[in-house]
Amino acid sequence: MMTIADLDRIVETSLRELAAETLDKGWLGKEHDWVNRYVHRFLMKHCSPAGPMSPDQIGIEVAVAQPKPWRGGVRRDVVIWPKAGATCWAIPAGSRDQEWRPKNHPIAIQEWKVHRPGHRNPGLKHQHKWLRKYTAWQREVVAYAIEVDTSRPPCFLRCVRFHAGVPKPWLRVPPEVGS
């Protein structure tokens, strides 16, 4: 079973690898391009059927349940499930529940925001609020708010980590000058 320490190590290593290969190297993309490149080229390198994480635990743009006051399910950029092939949907055997209510929860969520020349992504505060509420509601889930800024040099990748409702600035590549 994967621990939060395993997740943190894998996420930090894979984000640093992504940053080293892309930032200030001329590679450009919108949010979905960054997410796909990260998952397929960097996160998947840390997967193995023998553990701690297998490739079929990872979902891109898949639904998760929402904390109150939101309802139903919402898609998140990267979701890591506790077991292979899992989803948020659970309809008990023999049940007539056809409402498709999200019931299962992941072990990790990543939400990405990308700023590029001429476009600042305005959803950062909402993203942080949602991740804070979700991890306060589902205290065993860790979440990562990943922000990539290629709008002007020097480009950077920053990650805020959320656990038990508490946000913590966690990673910045390259480090801020003077830190």
Buried (B, 14 or more C-beta within 10 A) or exposed (E): EBEBEBBBEBBBBBBBBBBBEBBEEEBEBEBEEBBBBBBEBBBBEBBEEEEBBBBEBBBBEBBBBBBEEEEEBBEBBBBBBBEEEBBBEEEEEEEEEEEEBBBBBBBBBBBBBBBBEEEEBEEBEEBBEBBBBBBBBBEEBBBBBBBBBBBEEEBBBBBBBBBEBEBEEBBBBBEEEEE
